[in-house]
């Protein structure tokens, strides 16, 4: 059981470290989630603009 857990943790660590821009992704995640929620209630333009803000933040933060 512990060997399988170590394998899962190792694979998770490798995938996160290869991803690179984890800080930008974490900072932009709330904007993307709120944009998706707003899309269900309001017109798509409003939710897409909020999600777009999250994508811009993700692109601007270099680390």
ZISUL-V201840 format. One record per run of one state. SS is the DSSP state (H for helix, E for strand, C for the rest). FROM is the first residue (numbers start at 1). LEN is the number of residues. If there is no record, write none. Layout:
SS,FROM,LEN
SS,FROM,LEN
//
This chain:
C,1,1
H,2,18
C,20,2
H,22,20
C,42,2
H,44,17
C,61,3
//
